[in-house]
């Protein structure tokens, strides 16, 4: 019989990826850690990216709004730096692109707050699954 068990590992290896996926999504501590990683990715890397990783469709518009905000802010910043280099001194006039830059900051901030709320929902859902998980029985 020990020889029969030696023949079993290839089947066990084939099933391992499915077991791994089931374990990660079963609501255990790794699921909560993954949810926290999604929240931190939203806050520190790119708003919306953690939401996408967490399986939320709302991450796509969050990321799009954040990137548009970044581009608009960069337009103003490039104009401001070019004016500084041309004039040789710090420009007192914020320039014609200041409203564009302000809109960019506003859009990025809205996306960041939106992704914060989505990330907190992901963490809440992971904690709820952890509490409700049948594998945590007596």
Rosetta silent file (secondary structure, phi, psi, omega in degrees, C-alpha in Angstrom):
SEQUENCE: XXXXXXXXXXXXXXXXXXXXXXXXXXXXXXXXXXXXXXXXXXXXXXXXXXXXXXXXXXXXXXXXXXXXXXXXXXXXXXXXXXXXXXXXXXXXXXXXXXXXXXXXXXXXXXXXXXXXXXXXXXXXXXXXXXXXXXXXXX
SCORE:     score description
SCORE:     0.000 S_00000001
   1 L     0.000  -35.294  176.850    0.000    0.000    0.000 S_00000001
   2 H   -58.254  -32.213  178.729    2.816    2.524    0.574 S_00000001
   3 H   -67.738  -34.078  176.978    3.731    2.121   -3.084 S_00000001
   4 H   -64.199  -35.003  177.878    0.190    3.103   -4.070 S_00000001
   5 H   -71.445  -29.899  177.654    0.562    6.291   -2.092 S_00000001
   6 H   -67.132  -26.795  179.422    3.781    7.075   -3.875 S_00000001
   7 H   -79.010  -16.457 -177.536    1.854    7.046   -7.140 S_00000001
   8 H   -72.536  -31.159 -174.018   -0.658    9.604   -5.818 S_00000001
   9 H   -52.793  -36.046  178.127    1.552   12.738   -5.730 S_00000001
  10 H   -60.022  -38.754  176.714    1.207   13.530   -9.446 S_00000001
  11 H   -65.931  -40.294  178.611   -2.583   13.798   -9.021 S_00000001
  12 H   -62.507  -37.036  178.840   -2.067   15.868   -5.899 S_00000001
  13 H   -68.566  -37.387  178.791    0.259   18.182   -7.795 S_00000001
  14 H   -66.152  -34.574 -177.708   -2.279   18.639  -10.574 S_00000001
  15 H   -84.177  -11.487 -175.469   -4.973   19.584   -8.077 S_00000001
  16 H   -57.865  -44.884  179.485   -2.705   21.925   -6.109 S_00000001
  17 H   -60.480  -37.614  177.981   -3.479   25.100   -8.119 S_00000001
  18 H   -66.695  -41.847  177.567   -7.208   24.548   -7.620 S_00000001
  19 H   -62.127  -40.368  179.379   -6.660   23.916   -3.917 S_00000001
  20 H   -62.302  -47.329  179.033   -4.567   27.073   -3.709 S_00000001
  21 H   -62.127  -41.409 -179.398   -7.272   29.177   -5.395 S_00000001
  22 H   -64.413  -39.949 -177.853   -9.958   27.677   -3.174 S_00000001
  23 H   -68.524  -40.819 -179.153   -7.897   28.376   -0.058 S_00000001
  24 H   -66.348  -38.298 -176.704   -7.183   32.007   -1.013 S_00000001
  25 L   -93.411    9.304 -176.586  -10.834   32.737   -1.772 S_00000001
  26 L   -86.972   -4.049  177.535  -12.238   30.811    1.159 S_00000001
  27 L    94.790   24.080  179.184  -12.108   33.752    3.543 S_00000001
  28 L   -88.300 -170.488 -176.281   -9.025   32.882    5.568 S_00000001
  29 H   -62.947  -31.764  178.139   -6.334   35.227    6.826 S_00000001
  30 H   -65.754  -34.003  178.159   -4.647   35.317    3.419 S_00000001
  31 H   -65.059  -41.666  177.791   -7.850   36.655    1.902 S_00000001
  32 H   -67.608  -38.797  177.463   -7.887   39.494    4.415 S_00000001
  33 H   -63.628  -38.747  177.362   -4.193   40.188    3.795 S_00000001
  34 H   -64.866  -38.669  178.108   -4.898   40.327    0.072 S_00000001
  35 H   -63.781  -42.418  176.525   -7.734   42.785    0.735 S_00000001
  36 H   -63.364  -37.800  176.895   -5.388   45.030    2.731 S_00000001
  37 H   -63.837  -37.839  176.398   -2.876   44.832   -0.128 S_00000001
  38 H   -63.066  -43.807  178.868   -5.621   45.967   -2.514 S_00000001
  39 H   -61.242  -47.199 -179.308   -6.420   48.920   -0.257 S_00000001
  40 H   -65.734  -34.826  176.242   -2.755   49.946   -0.006 S_00000001
  41 H   -64.140  -41.153  176.454   -2.329   49.585   -3.768 S_00000001
  42 H   -59.865  -41.340 -173.125   -5.280   51.931   -4.255 S_00000001
  43 H   -83.671  -32.510 -170.535   -3.803   54.494   -1.889 S_00000001
  44 H  -111.794  -18.217 -177.662   -0.097   54.313   -2.663 S_00000001
  45 L  -107.050  -68.542  179.569    0.316   53.089   -6.253 S_00000001
  46 L  -153.871  121.954  176.233   -2.637   54.084   -8.445 S_00000001
  47 L   -55.242  128.617  179.817   -6.208   54.733   -7.420 S_00000001
  48 L   103.196  -29.988 -178.153   -8.295   51.972   -8.934 S_00000001
  49 H   -65.387  -42.717  176.824   -5.513   49.417   -9.427 S_00000001
  50 H   -65.521  -33.220  176.974   -6.175   47.760   -6.075 S_00000001
  51 H   -66.108  -40.603  177.587   -9.887   47.756   -6.870 S_00000001
  52 H   -63.403  -46.157  178.931   -9.183   45.960  -10.144 S_00000001
  53 H   -61.833  -36.033  178.853   -6.976   43.423   -8.358 S_00000001
  54 L   -77.371    1.016  175.607   -9.741   42.994   -5.781 S_00000001
  55 L    85.830   18.534 -179.935  -12.190   42.110   -8.541 S_00000001
  56 L  -100.010  128.252  178.228  -14.199   45.351   -8.538 S_00000001
  57 L   -66.590  -25.250 -178.883  -15.263   46.809  -11.872 S_00000001
  58 H   -64.729  -13.264  177.918  -15.299   50.272  -10.352 S_00000001
  59 H   -64.838  -32.096 -179.606  -11.505   50.162  -10.424 S_00000001
  60 H   -64.045  -51.488  177.138  -11.431   50.864  -14.155 S_00000001
  61 H   -67.354  -30.988  176.840  -13.124   54.285  -13.984 S_00000001
  62 H   -60.594  -46.915 -179.807  -11.184   55.070  -10.790 S_00000001
  63 H   -65.669  -40.283  179.888   -7.906   54.466  -12.601 S_00000001
  64 H   -63.370  -44.858  179.629   -9.068   56.388  -15.682 S_00000001
  65 H   -64.778  -40.836  178.826  -10.100   59.433  -13.634 S_00000001
  66 H   -62.849  -43.062 -179.297   -6.822   59.320  -11.691 S_00000001
  67 H   -68.557  -38.825  175.822   -4.760   59.152  -14.895 S_00000001
  68 H   -62.800  -44.173  177.238   -6.700   61.997  -16.519 S_00000001
  69 H   -60.152  -40.575  178.471   -6.159   64.062  -13.369 S_00000001
  70 H   -63.570  -44.833 -179.022   -2.465   63.265  -13.434 S_00000001
  71 H   -64.274  -44.321  179.788   -2.132   64.282  -17.088 S_00000001
  72 H   -62.910  -40.669  178.091   -4.006   67.577  -16.559 S_00000001
  73 H   -65.887  -38.626  179.673   -1.851   68.436  -13.549 S_00000001
  74 H   -66.195  -35.558  177.077    1.280   67.565  -15.506 S_00000001
  75 H   -57.671  -48.768  179.805    0.217   69.907  -18.348 S_00000001
  76 H   -64.895  -42.401 -177.900    0.143   72.829  -15.935 S_00000001
  77 H   -62.535  -42.382  178.875    3.373   71.758  -14.229 S_00000001
  78 H   -63.909  -43.555  177.821    5.266   71.515  -17.534 S_00000001
  79 H   -60.643  -44.243 -177.702    4.012   74.973  -18.575 S_00000001
  80 H   -63.415  -44.733  179.404    5.003   76.422  -15.184 S_00000001
  81 H   -66.326  -37.897  177.275    8.492   74.905  -15.282 S_00000001
  82 H   -63.829  -41.195  177.594    8.998   76.092  -18.872 S_00000001
  83 H   -63.936  -37.124  178.913    7.982   79.635  -17.839 S_00000001
  84 H   -65.496  -44.611 -179.623   10.417   79.446  -14.917 S_00000001
  85 H   -69.146  -39.173  178.187   13.271   78.350  -17.163 S_00000001
  86 H   -63.661  -45.208 -176.269   12.455   80.958  -19.838 S_00000001
  87 H   -81.756  -19.028  179.954   12.261   83.826  -17.353 S_00000001
  88 L    77.869    0.273  177.465   15.184   82.710  -15.220 S_00000001
  89 L  -145.671  163.305 -177.681   13.220   83.383  -12.032 S_00000001
  90 L   -62.356  121.804 -178.474   10.221   81.957  -10.200 S_00000001
  91 L   -74.089  131.517  177.738    7.093   83.127  -12.060 S_00000001
  92 L   -81.174  -24.495  178.062    4.574   84.967   -9.907 S_00000001
  93 L   -85.726  122.237 -179.462    1.854   84.423  -12.515 S_00000001
  94 L   -70.309  -13.097  173.682    0.489   80.856  -12.272 S_00000001
  95 L    92.134  171.779 -176.518   -0.317   80.998  -15.971 S_00000001
  96 L   -73.123  -15.773 -177.678   -3.259   80.197  -18.195 S_00000001
  97 L   -94.070    6.094  179.485   -3.140   76.482  -17.397 S_00000001
  98 H   -59.497  -43.922  177.053   -3.746   76.876  -13.666 S_00000001
  99 H   -60.543  -35.847  177.770   -7.469   75.967  -13.963 S_00000001
 100 H   -64.799  -44.973  178.004   -6.473   72.865  -15.932 S_00000001
 101 H   -63.832  -40.153  177.891   -3.968   71.912  -13.233 S_00000001
 102 H   -64.633  -40.572  176.449   -6.514   72.571  -10.498 S_00000001
 103 H   -62.668  -39.487  178.194   -9.076   70.397  -12.267 S_00000001
 104 H   -61.837  -44.185  177.799   -6.448   67.674  -12.535 S_00000001
 105 H   -62.850  -42.209  179.380   -5.734   67.795   -8.807 S_00000001
 106 H   -62.458  -45.739  179.256   -9.467   67.702   -8.080 S_00000001
 107 H   -62.225  -43.619  179.365  -10.039   64.702  -10.369 S_00000001
 108 H   -63.435  -41.689  179.470   -7.124   62.811   -8.851 S_00000001
 109 H   -63.639  -41.699  177.733   -8.372   63.562   -5.331 S_00000001
 110 H   -61.785  -44.415  179.332  -11.890   62.362   -6.188 S_00000001
 111 H   -63.655  -39.094 -179.386  -10.470   59.152   -7.648 S_00000001
 112 H   -64.867  -45.339  179.264   -8.258   58.638   -4.597 S_00000001
 113 H   -65.556  -41.818  178.247  -11.168   59.026   -2.152 S_00000001
 114 H   -60.421  -44.266  179.961  -13.379   56.792   -4.308 S_00000001
 115 H   -71.351  -29.083  173.833  -10.695   54.089   -4.392 S_00000001
 116 H   -61.572  -48.197 -179.903  -10.191   54.466   -0.614 S_00000001
 117 H   -63.099  -41.777  178.117  -13.873   53.707   -0.054 S_00000001
 118 H   -64.415  -41.294  178.018  -13.776   50.776   -2.481 S_00000001
 119 H   -62.703  -39.889  177.280  -10.650   49.417   -0.781 S_00000001
 120 H   -65.633  -35.741  175.674  -12.319   49.634    2.612 S_00000001
 121 H   -65.688  -38.047  177.510  -15.310   47.725    1.211 S_00000001
 122 H   -62.519  -43.428  178.541  -12.957   45.026   -0.076 S_00000001
 123 H   -65.217  -43.345  179.113  -11.415   44.712    3.402 S_00000001
 124 H   -60.523  -44.290  178.939  -14.856   44.657    5.029 S_00000001
 125 H   -63.196  -39.373  179.087  -16.034   41.926    2.669 S_00000001
 126 H   -65.683  -39.765  177.585  -12.903   39.858    3.351 S_00000001
 127 H   -67.103  -38.014  178.387  -13.438   40.161    7.096 S_00000001
 128 H   -64.108  -41.205  177.207  -17.090   39.216    6.686 S_00000001
 129 H   -66.682  -33.494 -179.617  -16.164   36.100    4.732 S_00000001
 130 H   -67.022  -41.430  179.720  -13.589   35.254    7.380 S_00000001
 131 H   -70.225  -40.426 -176.642  -16.183   35.435   10.159 S_00000001
 132 H   -83.482   -3.957 -174.139  -18.847   33.581    8.151 S_00000001
 133 L   -63.976  128.351  178.500  -16.435   30.929    6.882 S_00000001
 134 H   -69.239  -17.772 -179.841  -17.634   27.378    7.699 S_00000001
 135 H   -73.493   -8.166 -179.730  -13.994   26.236    7.954 S_00000001
 136 H   -95.942   26.972 -178.449  -13.683   28.162   11.218 S_00000001
 137 L   -67.006 -177.411 -177.571  -15.938   25.757   13.072 S_00000001
 138 L   -59.952    0.000    0.000  -15.330   24.263   16.528 S_00000001
